[in-house]
Amino acid sequence: MAKISLEAARVNAGLSQKEAAQALKVSNKTICSWENGKTFPSTKHIDAICELYKMSYDDINFLPSNSL
């Protein structure tokens, strides 16, 4: 199975950037930065993202698409 982008995982979970940011206790800017590949979530945040989006780490591409 192909991995999906961090943004697609959030959208599939039915969450806006604001909702995801609130649930993960980070700013909207942080979510945007992660989704655009400018910064990367910490291990703690990756675990929380997987739980929030109800997806496995193996199913989400945490790298920007242009780095593949």
Sequence and secondary structure as in RCSB ss.txt:
>XXXX:A:sequence
MAKISLEAARVNAGLSQKEAAQALKVSNKTICSWENGKTFPSTKHIDAICELYKMSYDDINFLPSNSL
>XXXX:A:secstr
   EEHHHHHHHTT  HHHHHHHHTS HHHHHHHHTTSS   HHHHHHHHHHHT  GGGEE S GGG 
